[in-house]
């Protein structure tokens, strides 16, 4: 997988075994990154600005990295390892939203993110860049069917809390125990089947003219509410 950017590089250098090759633009001067590359004996090639630009990434900051493909995890892992807080994404399409949610989850201590295999943006360079490299520290699980997965989580002791405009004020929901928060698609929200599978529906009250929040913003509000109100 090809990724790019200084923050991404700095996070990846904490796990240098993931890096296969690095391409630097002529004149690249970040001493910390260069030192990390040299220390870990990572293969590096110097390219012209035109050659770097030809990778097709507008905000590359003069560094492109060829890394091992992201390894998705299995659902069985979170059912067996004592995970307490999960986030389920119901067919997100925007890689920027996905990356921002990954960054928030990693910062807040979410144990894993669950995504469907179809009609869901996959891990790519934009997701890695938007997550500021947090993706390297976040477990992501791909499943064939979200409804079936939710039922398995319920049997494993998880409460499922969906997010929608019609529900209970998110501040009035009990976040104790094992929790999985569901964030819906950017345009249509949660699918009806997924919504029907939730134990609770959390609503974020809004008083302005805009009737919905960006998916990553909604995720951030609910994640930190859950983290701060757990016993």
N, C-alpha and C positions, 0 to 999 in steps of 0.2 A: 504494500500500500504506500502511495506517495503522499506525504504530508508536508507542511511548511510552517514557517514562522519561528521567531526567537523563543517565545514562551513555550511553545510545543517542544522545541529542541531542548530547552532547559529541563523540562519534565522528563523527556525521554532519556536524557543523560543520567537520570537517577536509575534507569533500567537499561543500560547500554546494550545488553544482549538482544534488545528488540531492534536495534539499528543495524541495517545492512550496509548502506552507503549514504554519504552526505555530499551535497553539491553546494558550494559556496560561491557567491558572486565576487568577482575581483574587488578587492578593497574592503571586504567584510572585516569588521574590527571589534566584534564583541569578544573581549579577552576571556571571559568566563567560559563561553561556549567553545572557543578555540582550544583553551586549556583542557576542557573536558573531553574533547575529541581526541586530542593528543594523548591524554592520560589513559584513555580506554582503547587506544590504537585503532580507531574507527577509520575506515577507508574514506578519504575525502578528495574531492576533485574540484578544482577552481574553474569556474566558467565565466564567460562574459555576461553582461547584463542581458543582452539579447538572448543568449542561450538559456539563462535562468527564466526570462520572461516566456520563453517558448514552452515551458511546462504548463502555462495557462493560469497561473495563480496571481491575481492582481496584488495581493498584500503579502507577498512572500518574505519581505524584509531581508532578502539576500541569502536565504537559506532554504534548501529543499532536502527532505530526508526520505530515503527509501527504507521502510521498516517492514517487519513481519506483519502479515495480515492479522487483524484483531481476532482473538479467539473468544467466541461467545460461550457462555456457561450453560449448565443444565439446570432445569427446575429442581431436580432432586437435591442439588447442592443446598438450596435455601430451605428446603423442607427438613434437612438433616443437620444443618450446622448451627442452629440456634438463632437464625436471622430474626429480627424483630420489626424492622421497618423497610417496606418495599415500595417502589413506585411502578405502577403499570401505565404504559402509554398506549392509548387506544387509536392506533393508526395515525401517528403524526406524519406530516408530509414535509415540513420545513426543517432542513438540516441545522439552521441557526437556532430554532427552538429546541431541537434535540440536544445540540451542544450546550446551550445555556442551562437546560435541565440537568444534564450530566454534571456540569460544573457546580450547580446548587446542591445536587445530591451528594457529591463527593465532599463538599464543604460542610454539609449538615450531618454527615455520618449515616446516610441511607445505605442499607446493606446491599441492595441490588436493584436494577431496573429491569422490568419485564416488557418485551415488545413482541408483537406478532410477526410472523415470517413474511406475510403478504401485505401489500399496501401500506408499508411503513418505511420511512427513510432509514437507510442502513448507515452503519459507521463508514464515514468517508473523510476526505481531507478537510472539508468545511466543518463537519462535526468536531473533528479533532481540534481545529483552529479555534472554533467558538468556545469549546470547553476549556481553552487555555492549557491543554495537555492533561486535564483532570481525567480524561478517558482512560489513561494508563493505570489509574487507581480505582476504576469503577467496574464492577461486574455487571454485564448485560446478558440477559437470558432471552433467547428467541424461542417462541412457542408456536405451535400450529394453530391453536384455538384458544382465544382469551377466555371464553365462557367456561370451557373445560378446565382451564388453568385456575380460574377463580374458584371453581368447585374443589379442586385439589387443595388450594390454599386454605379454604374454609375447613376442610377435613384436617388440615394441619394446624388449626387453631387461629387462623388469621381472621380479623374483621376487615371487611372490604368497604372502603369509603370512597364513593365517586364524587365528582365535581360537576355541578350543573347550576343553572340560574334559578331552578325551582327545587328548593330543598330546605334544609335546616341551616340556620346561620352557623358558619364553620366554627365560631367561638363557643357554640353550645353543644358541640359533639365531644364525646368521651374518647380520648386517644390512647387510653391505657391498653396494655396487652400487645399482641402481635397485630400490626396494622399494614394494610396495603392500600395506598392512595392511587386512585385512577384518574388520569388526566386525559380528556377527550381530544379528538381531532380538532385542528384549528378552525375549521369551518362549520362542521356539523356536531361537534361535541362527542359525547359518548354514544355508541350505538345503542339502540333500544335493548338489545339482548344483554349487553354488558351492564347497562343501567339497571335492568331488572334483577341482575345478579348481585347488586351491591346491597350491603346491610344498611348503609346510611348514604344520604346524598348531602354533600356540603355545599353551601351557597356563600359566596363572598358578596356582601351587600354593596351596592353601588348607588351613588346619588347624582352622578353626572349624567350627561346626555348619551355617552357611549354605553351600550348595554352589554358589553363583554370585555374581558381582559385577554391579553396575549397569553397563550398556553404556558409559556415559561414563567410569566409573572404569576399566574394562578398557581402553578406548581410550587413556586418559591414561597408564596404566602401559606399554602396548606402544609408544605413540608416543615416549615419552621414553627407553625402552630402545633403540629404533631410532636415535634422534637421538644418544644418548651413546655408542653402540657402532659408529658408522660410521667408515670409514677413507677 
